[in-house]
Amino acid sequence: MRFRAILTLATLFMTCFTIAVFAEPLHLMGGPARTDRLPENQSVSGQIASVGDAAFAISIKKDKQGSQTVEFLVDDKTKVEGKLTIGAEALVEYRSDSGRNIAVHVVVTPASGIGPY
């Protein structure tokens, strides 16, 4: 009878110990910690330089001397307010993914119609 009680208590102890060990978070046990976060969205504005099927580029004025052209990809999740036309001003909210800029939200302001009437 005593042997059976000791065996039952030892089994119960080992079960509780096993559950406690596997209940620890992985980063405390030496496993890889999950620190990857979704990147923050960035925004930029400029004049639309080119428009393609699934991409467009805007020209950003850096200073008085020059400008930089940045290309953005458009996917099925991209919200576009207005029409992407060359010469229009655009405010682009984007995220970077594997070195590519993917547009999240684009607000297009039509080009000003300055010229002879």
C-alpha positions in Angstrom: 0.0 0.0 0.0 2.8 2.4 0.9 4.6 1.7 -2.3 1.5 2.5 -4.3 1.1 5.9 -2.5 4.7 6.8 -3.1 4.5 5.9 -6.8 1.3 7.9 -7.1 2.8 11.0 -5.5 6.0 10.7 -7.6 3.9 10.5 -10.7 1.8 13.5 -9.7 5.0 15.5 -8.9 6.6 14.7 -12.3 3.4 15.6 -14.1 3.2 19.0 -12.3 6.9 19.6 -12.9 6.5 18.8 -16.7 3.5 21.1 -17.0 5.4 23.9 -15.2 8.4 23.6 -17.5 6.4 23.8 -20.7 4.3 26.7 -19.4 7.3 29.0 -19.5 7.4 31.5 -22.5 9.9 30.5 -25.2 12.1 33.6 -24.8 12.8 32.6 -21.2 13.7 29.0 -22.2 16.3 30.2 -24.6 14.2 30.0 -27.8 13.9 32.8 -30.3 12.0 35.8 -29.0 9.3 37.2 -31.3 10.4 40.8 -31.7 9.4 41.4 -35.4 6.9 44.2 -35.6 5.0 45.5 -38.6 6.9 48.5 -40.0 5.4 51.9 -39.5 3.8 53.6 -42.5 5.7 56.6 -43.9 4.4 59.5 -46.0 5.7 61.7 -48.8 4.3 64.2 -51.2 5.3 65.4 -54.6 4.4 65.7 -58.3 3.4 62.5 -60.2 6.2 61.8 -62.7 4.9 58.6 -64.3 2.0 56.2 -64.1 2.0 52.5 -65.0 -0.4 49.6 -64.6 0.5 48.7 -61.0 3.0 51.4 -60.2 3.6 55.1 -60.3 6.4 57.5 -59.5 6.5 60.9 -57.9 9.1 63.5 -58.1 10.1 64.9 -54.7 11.9 68.3 -54.5 14.8 67.9 -52.1 16.1 71.5 -52.4 16.3 74.2 -54.9 18.9 72.3 -57.0 17.4 68.9 -57.5 14.7 66.4 -57.0 14.4 62.7 -56.4 12.0 60.3 -58.1 10.4 57.6 -55.9 8.5 54.6 -57.3 5.5 53.1 -55.5 3.7 49.8 -56.2 -0.1 49.7 -56.1 -1.8 46.5 -54.8 -5.4 45.5 -54.2 -5.3 47.1 -50.7 -4.2 50.5 -51.9 -6.8 53.3 -51.4 -6.6 56.0 -54.1 -8.5 59.2 -53.7 -8.5 61.0 -57.1 -7.0 60.0 -60.4 -3.3 59.3 -60.9 -2.3 61.6 -63.7 1.1 62.9 -64.6 1.7 66.4 -63.3 -0.8 66.1 -60.4 0.3 66.5 -56.8 0.0 63.4 -54.6 0.3 62.7 -50.9 1.4 59.0 -50.5 1.3 57.0 -47.4 3.4 53.9 -47.9 5.1 50.9 -46.3 8.5 49.4 -47.3 8.5 45.7 -48.0 11.7 43.9 -49.2 13.1 47.1 -50.5 10.0 48.1 -52.4 7.6 50.9 -51.6 4.0 49.8 -51.5 1.4 52.6 -51.5 -1.2 52.2 -48.7 -3.2 55.4 -49.3 -2.8 58.0 -52.0 -4.5 61.4 -52.1 -4.3 63.1 -55.5 -4.8 66.8 -56.0 -5.3 67.7 -59.7 -2.6 69.8 -61.4 -3.3 73.5 -61.3 -4.6 74.6 -64.7 -2.3 77.5 -65.1 -2.0 78.6 -68.6 -3.7 80.7 -71.3 -7.5 80.8 -71.3 
